[in-house]
Amino acid sequence: MKSKKKPEAPTKERPLRKSQLSKYKKPDFRRQESWRYKRVKENWRKPRGIDSKIRKKVKGWPPSPEAGYRSPKKIRGLHPSGYAEVRVQTLDDLTKIDSKTQAIRIARTVGAKKRVEIAAKADERGIHVLNPRKVKELEEFEEEKEEKEGEEETSSAEGEKEK
């Protein structure tokens, strides 16, 4: 008989993936008769029928969600990467982050320029970003701004010459 060891806390720089910490794989809980009818989606719904085989837990029918399928306390609520998610809106929020156990998710309301600054600071501090985007570098934003100002000055100067 195998010894039942509890998963140990991650001690390395990068935490173990959630699937590595979990001992068992949960089944896919499927809605009753979803495999039979196209109109019935697979999203789980509790069976309430008086003759329902799934409600009665008849052998051969798919399993129902129960308390025994709950994940261990240690990994409950973690991102699948093994990090705890923290929502970030400003650069100041990065000072409270522990890079070994936490990863950041940049709020969707944050603009592109500020997002670049947050991502650069996070990379500098070794913090994992869960929703990175391929965005321009901060220097590119400044170059564009200078180009627009130059175009506005030349167009206003030409407008004055025509008058």
Order of alpha helices (4+ residues) and beta strands (2+ residues): alpha-alpha-beta-beta-alpha-alpha
